[in-house]
Amino acid sequence: MSDSHLRSLAKAFSWRIVATLTTSIIAFFVTGEIGTAVTIGSIEFVLKFLIYYLHERAWALVPSRGRQA
């Protein structure tokens, strides 16, 4: 049984929150600028959310052992 589209979206969203906070904190320490860190985090959130969702859906197409496509 594969994950539904909604579950894949929920997983992508929750992971992006954690990962974007991490990226934003790192960007702040590197640049020392909160605005730059927020901009980097925002761009990263949107792009990687879409990439992760597509990645999840691609894996849903791959048959696992014991599951026929």
N, C-alpha and C positions, 0 to 999 in steps of 0.2 A: 504494500500500500504506500503510495507516495504522498508527500505533503500537498495540501491544497494551495491554490494561489494566495488565499488570504493568510494562511499560516506562513508561507514563504515571505510575504510582505511584512508580517509581524516580526518574524525572525530578523529580516533585513533591517527593519526600523530599530529594534532594540539593540542590535549589534552596532548600528551606526551611531547611536547615542554614546555608547561606551567608547568606541573608537574615535569619534569626533572630539569628545572631551580630551582624550589622550593627545590627539594631534594638536588641538588648540593650546593645551598646556605646554607642549614641546615648542610650538611656534612662539608662544609668549616668552619662554626662556631663551630662545635663540634670538628673537628680534627685540625683546623688551617693550613691544608695543601691543597693547590690547586690541586696537583696531585691526592691525595686521593679522593678529592671531585669530580674531573672529572671522575676518574675511577668508583666511586660509581654511578654517574649520567649516565655514558655510559652503564653500566650493567643494571641499572634500566630502562633506555630508551628501550633497545632492548627487555628485558623480559616482561615488562609491555605493550609494544606496541602489542606484540603477544597475551598476555592474554586479553587485551581490545578488540582486533579484534575478537577473539574467543567468548568472552562474547557478543559482539554486534550481531554476527551471530547466537548465540544460542537464543538470545531474538527475532531475526527475525523469528525463527521457532515457537515461542509461539503465538497462535492466540489471537488477542485482541478482545474486545467486538465489535460486529458488523462485524467482519471479520472471515470468515470461512477458515480453513486450506486446 
